[in-house]
Structure formats: C-alpha cells, structure tokens
Amino acid sequence: MIIFDSSYLIVHLHPNPETPKDRAENPVTRFRERVDHLIATLNGTDQVIGVPTPALAEILVRAGKGKFRYLQTLNDAYRFEILPFDKLAAIDAGELIEKIKVEHKSQPVETWAKAKFDIQIVAIGKAVGATKIYSDDKQIEAHGKRLKIDVVRICDLPLPPESKPEAEPNIEAVAVGAQQSLNLGPPAGNQLTIVEEDKPNEQTAPTSSEDGKSQGAAAHSTSIQGSDSGRAQGETAGEGEKET
C-alpha cells in the first residue's frame, strides 16, 4: 500500500491548485501532469492508494462547497481507501512525538495543530505498512525519514513521456511485389486486351479417360488427313496452271 496526503489529492481534485515548490523553493513545472501521470500509472497496477483521515480532513477544509464532490470521487474510485487513525496508529504517533521532542528538546516546533495532523498521517502509514508516502509537505518528509518510510515529493515525479507523431507511409519506397496488395494497377493508358478461349463442345466432351484417349486419337487423325488433303489440293492447282 502507498499513502497520498492532501497535497497530492488537492492537485488531482482541485480545478485550480496552488503551484507546488521543490526543495529549493522553485516552482515545479507541469506539476498537474506529473501527478496525473502517476495516478494513471498506478491504475495499471494492483496498488491501493490509502488516504489517512487527517489528510481527508485537510482536503475537505480546502474544498469549500466542493467537499461532497471530493468525497464522492474518493468513494467511487476503487483504488482509494480511507484509513482511520486507529489504536495502532495512535501508538506509532506517540513514538514519533517522543522522537521529535528529543530532537528539538526545548526548541519550539511548528504549530502543534498542524504537527499533529502530519504526525498522524505518517503514523497511519507506518501502522498499515505503507511502502511510500506521496506528500509535498516538508514536515511529513522529515517524519517519514524518522520512521524510515520513503516520502516522494511532486518535484521527484517524472514527466509523462512525450507522444511521438506517427510517420506517414512512403509510397515510393513500397516494394514492387507489394503493389498487388495495395491495388496499385498499371497506368490508365496501358490497357490489356483479354482474349477469350474457345469453349469446348459439351456434346463431344469426354466422359471418361478412355473417351479422352479416343477423342485425342481422332483429332490426331484429322490433322494428318488435313495435311494430305492440303497437299492434294496443291497438286491439283499445279496441274491446272500447266494446262493454261
């Protein structure tokens, strides 16, 4: 499971979110595209996105009149799961508060109302065994390090890959043998003359292999007789010329 805090959800749900900043306080470019690409990538996996109830409270405070739409979106999306601040999370939160007090000692820390929300979010992540917390909050990043949970800022997200335009097919490069499949016929001026073959006489068509043999022999005999007849006619014509 992974955790989304309010900073990511606001970018995803709010129509005009504030521009987040990186660790050097520079504006993050194309931040909405980064978050949307992350969510689209997660949709292709079986990963569940946990939303701690303290983060949900922060979202609803910023949503104003759109709070019911936000709730409906989170409830309808099967990837999101609302995570309560339960007994186990309270134990982890207590341990985290002790670590913060030891680190800061008598120095004042941030406003405890905000600190308690951030502590609860990280504690819930620790209680459910989250592998990552997606948050753009500096304090949550610091708390995650204390509990050895990886925190990903929006500036750490990659940009979506640029879509490459499809190349147009090169007709001139098509192989000659492929012209038939593309229906590339000859030029209009080159017309082919189709000669129809004489159809065989249906009455004399052979009905068996023996009939075919006899018919072939008859044809051979006819051709021989025709040649003799032609020779006889030529001789007769020659004799007529001599008499004149």
C-alpha positions as CSV (number, residue, x, y, z in Angstrom):
1,M,0.0,0.0,0.0
2,I,1.0,3.6,-0.6
3,I,-0.2,6.8,1.0
4,F,-1.5,10.0,-0.6
5,D,-1.7,13.1,1.6
6,S,-3.7,16.2,1.0
7,S,-1.1,17.9,-1.2
8,Y,-1.3,15.3,-3.9
9,L,-5.1,14.9,-3.7
10,I,-5.6,18.7,-4.0
11,V,-3.6,18.8,-7.2
12,H,-5.6,15.8,-8.5
13,L,-9.1,17.1,-7.4
14,H,-9.0,20.9,-7.2
15,P,-9.7,22.8,-10.5
16,N,-7.1,25.5,-9.7
17,P,-4.5,24.2,-7.2
18,E,-1.5,26.2,-6.0
19,T,1.8,25.6,-7.7
20,P,4.0,23.4,-5.5
21,K,7.7,24.2,-5.0
22,D,10.7,21.9,-5.0
23,R,13.3,21.7,-2.2
24,A,15.0,24.9,-3.4
25,E,11.7,26.8,-3.3
26,N,11.4,26.9,-7.1
27,P,8.0,26.3,-8.7
28,V,7.5,22.8,-10.1
29,T,6.8,22.8,-13.8
30,R,3.8,20.8,-15.2
31,F,3.0,19.6,-11.7
32,R,-0.5,18.5,-12.6
33,E,0.8,16.4,-15.5
34,R,3.2,14.7,-13.1
35,V,0.5,13.8,-10.6
36,D,-2.0,12.7,-13.3
37,H,0.7,10.5,-14.9
38,L,1.5,8.9,-11.5
39,I,-2.2,8.1,-10.9
40,A,-2.5,6.7,-14.5
41,T,0.5,4.5,-13.9
42,L,-0.9,3.3,-10.5
43,N,-4.2,2.4,-12.2
44,G,-2.4,-0.1,-14.3
45,T,-1.2,-2.0,-11.1
46,D,-2.9,-3.6,-8.1
47,Q,-1.6,-0.9,-5.8
48,V,-4.1,0.5,-3.3
49,I,-3.9,4.2,-2.5
50,G,-4.5,4.9,1.1
51,V,-5.9,8.3,2.3
52,P,-5.5,8.9,6.0
53,T,-8.5,10.5,7.7
54,P,-6.4,13.5,8.8
55,A,-5.4,14.1,5.2
56,L,-9.1,13.8,4.2
57,A,-9.9,16.5,6.8
58,E,-7.4,18.9,5.3
59,I,-8.9,18.2,1.8
60,L,-12.4,18.9,3.0
61,V,-11.3,22.2,4.6
62,R,-9.8,23.4,1.4
63,A,-12.7,22.1,-0.8
64,G,-15.3,24.5,0.4
65,K,-18.6,23.9,-1.5
66,G,-16.9,21.1,-3.5
67,K,-16.4,18.8,-0.4
68,F,-19.2,16.4,-1.4
69,R,-17.9,16.0,-4.9
70,Y,-14.4,15.3,-3.4
71,L,-15.9,12.6,-1.1
72,Q,-17.9,11.1,-4.0
73,T,-14.8,10.9,-6.2
74,L,-12.8,9.2,-3.5
75,N,-15.6,6.8,-2.6
76,D,-16.2,5.8,-6.2
77,A,-12.6,5.2,-7.1
78,Y,-11.8,1.7,-6.1
79,R,-8.1,2.5,-5.9
80,F,-8.6,4.8,-2.9
81,E,-9.1,3.5,0.6
82,I,-9.8,5.8,3.6
83,L,-7.6,4.9,6.5
84,P,-8.7,5.8,10.1
85,F,-6.4,6.9,12.9
86,D,-6.9,3.8,15.0
87,K,-5.3,2.4,18.1
88,L,-2.2,1.1,16.3
89,A,-1.7,4.4,14.5
90,A,-2.0,6.2,17.9
91,I,0.8,4.1,19.3
92,D,3.1,4.9,16.4
93,A,2.1,8.6,16.7
94,G,3.1,8.6,20.3
95,E,6.6,7.2,19.5
96,L,7.0,9.7,16.7
97,I,6.2,12.6,19.0
98,E,8.8,11.4,21.5
99,K,11.5,11.4,18.8
100,I,10.5,14.9,17.8
101,K,10.8,16.1,21.3
102,V,14.2,14.5,21.8
103,E,15.5,16.1,18.5
104,H,14.1,19.6,19.2
105,K,14.4,19.5,23.1
106,S,13.4,22.8,24.4
107,Q,13.2,24.5,21.0
108,P,9.8,25.4,19.8
109,V,8.4,23.2,17.0
110,E,5.8,24.1,14.4
111,T,2.2,24.8,15.5
112,W,1.1,21.6,17.2
113,A,-2.3,21.5,15.5
114,K,-0.5,21.2,12.1
115,A,2.2,18.9,13.6
116,K,-0.4,16.5,15.0
117,F,-2.0,16.1,11.6
118,D,1.3,15.4,9.9
119,I,2.3,13.0,12.7
120,Q,-1.0,11.2,12.4
121,I,-0.6,10.8,8.6
122,V,2.9,9.3,8.9
123,A,1.8,7.2,11.8
124,I,-1.1,5.7,9.9
125,G,1.3,4.9,7.0
126,K,3.6,3.1,9.5
127,A,0.7,1.2,11.0
128,V,-0.6,-0.1,7.7
129,G,2.9,-1.0,6.4
130,A,3.0,1.6,3.6
131,T,6.0,1.4,1.4
132,K,5.8,5.0,0.2
133,I,4.1,8.3,1.2
134,Y,3.3,10.7,-1.6
135,S,3.4,14.1,0.0
136,D,4.7,17.6,-0.8
137,D,4.9,18.6,2.8
138,K,8.4,19.2,4.3
139,Q,7.4,18.1,7.8
140,I,5.9,14.8,6.5
141,E,9.1,14.2,4.6
142,A,11.0,14.7,7.8
143,H,8.7,12.5,9.8
144,G,8.9,9.8,7.1
145,K,12.7,9.7,7.5
146,R,12.3,9.3,11.2
147,L,10.2,6.2,10.7
148,K,12.2,5.0,7.7
149,I,9.4,5.5,5.2
150,D,10.2,6.8,1.7
151,V,8.4,10.2,1.0
152,V,8.1,11.3,-2.6
153,R,7.6,15.0,-3.4
154,I,5.9,16.2,-6.5
155,C,9.2,17.6,-7.8
156,D,10.5,14.0,-7.7
157,L,7.9,12.7,-10.1
158,P,8.8,12.1,-13.7
159,L,7.1,13.9,-16.5
160,P,4.8,11.8,-18.8
161,P,6.5,10.6,-21.9
162,E,6.1,12.7,-25.0
163,S,3.8,11.2,-27.6
164,K,5.6,10.7,-31.0
165,P,3.7,11.6,-34.2
166,E,3.0,8.7,-36.5
167,A,5.2,8.8,-39.6
168,E,3.3,8.9,-43.0
169,P,3.9,5.9,-45.2
170,N,6.3,6.4,-48.1
171,I,4.5,5.2,-51.2
172,E,7.7,5.4,-53.3
173,A,9.5,3.0,-51.0
174,V,6.9,0.3,-51.4
175,A,8.4,-2.8,-53.0
176,V,7.1,-3.8,-56.5
177,G,5.8,-7.1,-55.2
178,A,3.6,-5.3,-52.7
179,Q,1.8,-3.3,-55.4
180,Q,-0.8,-6.0,-55.8
181,S,-1.7,-5.9,-52.1
182,L,-2.0,-2.1,-52.3
183,N,-4.1,-2.3,-55.5
184,L,-1.6,-0.2,-57.4
185,G,-2.7,-1.1,-61.0
186,P,-0.9,-0.1,-64.3
187,P,-1.3,3.4,-65.7
188,A,-4.6,4.2,-67.4
189,G,-3.2,4.2,-70.9
190,N,-1.9,0.7,-70.7
191,Q,-5.0,-1.4,-71.2
192,L,-4.7,-5.2,-71.6
193,T,-6.7,-7.0,-74.3
194,I,-8.3,-10.1,-72.9
195,V,-8.8,-12.9,-75.5
196,E,-11.5,-15.4,-74.6
197,E,-10.6,-19.0,-75.3
198,D,-13.0,-21.2,-77.3
199,K,-15.2,-23.2,-75.1
200,P,-15.1,-27.0,-75.6
201,N,-18.1,-28.6,-77.3
202,E,-20.2,-30.0,-74.5
203,Q,-21.5,-32.8,-76.7
204,T,-18.0,-34.1,-77.6
205,A,-16.6,-33.7,-74.0
206,P,-15.0,-36.9,-72.8
207,T,-16.9,-38.7,-70.1
208,S,-14.0,-41.0,-69.1
209,S,-10.3,-41.4,-69.6
210,E,-10.9,-43.9,-72.4
211,D,-13.2,-41.4,-74.3
212,G,-10.5,-38.8,-73.9
213,K,-7.9,-41.1,-75.4
214,S,-10.2,-42.0,-78.4
215,Q,-11.0,-38.3,-79.0
216,G,-7.3,-37.4,-78.9
217,A,-6.6,-40.1,-81.5
218,A,-9.4,-38.9,-83.7
219,A,-8.0,-35.3,-83.5
220,H,-4.6,-36.6,-84.5
221,S,-6.0,-38.5,-87.5
222,T,-7.9,-35.4,-88.6
223,S,-4.8,-33.3,-88.5
224,I,-3.0,-35.8,-90.7
225,Q,-5.8,-36.1,-93.2
226,G,-6.0,-32.3,-93.3
227,S,-2.3,-32.1,-94.3
228,D,-2.7,-34.8,-97.0
229,S,-5.8,-33.0,-98.3
230,G,-4.0,-29.8,-98.5
231,R,-1.1,-31.5,-100.4
232,A,-3.7,-33.0,-102.9
233,Q,-5.3,-29.6,-103.4
234,G,-1.9,-28.1,-104.1
235,E,-1.1,-30.7,-106.7
236,T,-4.4,-30.2,-108.4
237,A,-3.8,-26.4,-108.6
238,G,-0.4,-27.0,-110.1
239,E,-1.8,-29.2,-112.8
240,G,-4.3,-26.5,-113.7
241,E,-1.6,-24.0,-114.2
242,K,0.3,-26.3,-116.6
243,E,-2.8,-26.7,-118.8
244,T,-3.2,-23.0,-119.2
